[in-house]
Amino acid sequence: MRTLLQPVQHLIGQIIRGLSKVIVGPMIYGQKDDYDAQRYWRDRFSKYGDSLKGPGHEGMSEQENQKAYQTAAQIFINTCLNSGIDLANARILEIGCGTGFYTETLANLGAKNYLGLDITDVLFPKLKQKFPHFQFIKKDITTDAISGEFDLIVMIDVIEHIVKEEKLSFAMQTIKNCLSKEGIFLIAPLTEMKKRELFYVNFWSIEDLKLRFVNWNFGESIPFRNGLLFCIKPGQIELQLDQKTLPVKSQL
């Protein structure tokens, strides 16, 4: 009997989640064409704790999320290893550290100089206990300035939760300002076409990013979860523009 009821219960759960995201969620968190991201992610991580349902797919089981994340982690690891970055000595910034899934992945790869940013500090006590030598700061990449320079900036499963053009532009400019001249910006997912799905989900296209990283090197696209992973580096023109102009001596 219980086996027969499982498909029905699953269907009911999907309907409830669908109504929550389409009707209830926008009523609680919606702000015209935006949403209260800080409140939404605080509530979501408070609900799920360190479960991967927090940053992952709420409609999937923990085991299904773990499987999907492990597949993504292997792609992430290969990309980091092929990037040429010396992870043991690199200054690393992760935007949207969430439950610390990629924090742990980076730690296992030998990262030592790590700063994790998130829009909510709900999970910081656990993260600080698990990674006592890492730093964690509550900031909103779409509105807050970030100080420091980094050799590797990681932004995984975050960009699609920035839903406004102006906020995306602010976030990307902040990243450009923080990335070292030889640094690497790992970002995913990007898609071929821009698509708004839910009040808190907007998939940005490759072109959307290229408009904000003119003359930067995007490298090859790598299939990753709901889209593509890119390893973005400053281009030669950008590096030249970034150099300080030397004063010209007048000849009298």
ChimeraX attribute file (.defattr): number of C-alpha atoms within 10 A of each C-alpha:
attribute: neighborCount
match mode: 1-to-1
recipient: residues
	/A:1	5
	/A:2	7
	/A:3	7
	/A:4	8
	/A:5	9
	/A:6	11
	/A:7	11
	/A:8	11
	/A:9	12
	/A:10	12
	/A:11	11
	/A:12	12
	/A:13	13
	/A:14	15
	/A:15	11
	/A:16	12
	/A:17	16
	/A:18	14
	/A:19	12
	/A:20	14
	/A:21	14
	/A:22	13
	/A:23	12
	/A:24	14
	/A:25	18
	/A:26	19
	/A:27	13
	/A:28	13
	/A:29	17
	/A:30	16
	/A:31	12
	/A:32	8
	/A:33	10
	/A:34	15
	/A:35	21
	/A:36	14
	/A:37	19
	/A:38	15
	/A:39	13
	/A:40	18
	/A:41	19
	/A:42	16
	/A:43	15
	/A:44	15
	/A:45	21
	/A:46	15
	/A:47	12
	/A:48	14
	/A:49	16
	/A:50	18
	/A:51	16
	/A:52	24
	/A:53	22
	/A:54	19
	/A:55	21
	/A:56	16
	/A:57	13
	/A:58	15
	/A:59	14
	/A:60	14
	/A:61	13
	/A:62	15
	/A:63	11
	/A:64	15
	/A:65	19
	/A:66	16
	/A:67	12
	/A:68	16
	/A:69	17
	/A:70	13
	/A:71	13
	/A:72	17
	/A:73	17
	/A:74	12
	/A:75	17
	/A:76	22
	/A:77	16
	/A:78	10
	/A:79	16
	/A:80	19
	/A:81	13
	/A:82	9
	/A:83	15
	/A:84	9
	/A:85	16
	/A:86	15
	/A:87	21
	/A:88	15
	/A:89	13
	/A:90	17
	/A:91	22
	/A:92	24
	/A:93	27
	/A:94	24
	/A:95	24
	/A:96	25
	/A:97	28
	/A:98	28
	/A:99	23
	/A:100	21
	/A:101	16
	/A:102	21
	/A:103	23
	/A:104	16
	/A:105	15
	/A:106	21
	/A:107	16
	/A:108	11
	/A:109	15
	/A:110	14
	/A:111	19
	/A:112	17
	/A:113	17
	/A:114	24
	/A:115	19
	/A:116	22
	/A:117	22
	/A:118	23
	/A:119	21
	/A:120	23
	/A:121	19
	/A:122	20
	/A:123	19
	/A:124	21
	/A:125	11
	/A:126	14
	/A:127	22
	/A:128	13
	/A:129	10
	/A:130	12
	/A:131	16
	/A:132	10
	/A:133	12
	/A:134	17
	/A:135	15
	/A:136	22
	/A:137	15
	/A:138	15
	/A:139	19
	/A:140	19
	/A:141	23
	/A:142	18
	/A:143	13
	/A:144	12
	/A:145	15
	/A:146	15
	/A:147	9
	/A:148	10
	/A:149	18
	/A:150	24
	/A:151	20
	/A:152	27
	/A:153	26
	/A:154	23
	/A:155	21
	/A:156	20
	/A:157	20
	/A:158	19
	/A:159	21
	/A:160	23
	/A:161	17
	/A:162	21
	/A:163	22
	/A:164	13
	/A:165	11
	/A:166	11
	/A:167	16
	/A:168	22
	/A:169	17
	/A:170	17
	/A:171	21
	/A:172	17
	/A:173	16
	/A:174	18
	/A:175	22
	/A:176	19
	/A:177	16
	/A:178	20
	/A:179	22
	/A:180	19
	/A:181	19
	/A:182	13
	/A:183	23
	/A:184	25
	/A:185	22
	/A:186	22
	/A:187	19
	/A:188	25
	/A:189	24
	/A:190	27
	/A:191	20
	/A:192	13
	/A:193	11
	/A:194	15
	/A:195	13
	/A:196	12
	/A:197	12
	/A:198	14
	/A:199	22
	/A:200	21
	/A:201	15
	/A:202	17
	/A:203	23
	/A:204	25
	/A:205	18
	/A:206	18
	/A:207	14
	/A:208	18
	/A:209	15
	/A:210	14
	/A:211	11
	/A:212	15
	/A:213	20
	/A:214	12
	/A:215	15
	/A:216	17
	/A:217	17
	/A:218	20
	/A:219	11
	/A:220	11
	/A:221	15
	/A:222	17
	/A:223	16
	/A:224	18
	/A:225	16
	/A:226	13
	/A:227	17
	/A:228	18
	/A:229	26
	/A:230	22
	/A:231	22
	/A:232	19
	/A:233	23
	/A:234	21
	/A:235	16
	/A:236	13
	/A:237	11
	/A:238	16
	/A:239	13
	/A:240	10
	/A:241	9
	/A:242	10
	/A:243	9
	/A:244	7
	/A:245	8
	/A:246	6
	/A:247	6
	/A:248	6
	/A:249	6
	/A:250	5
	/A:251	4
	/A:252	3
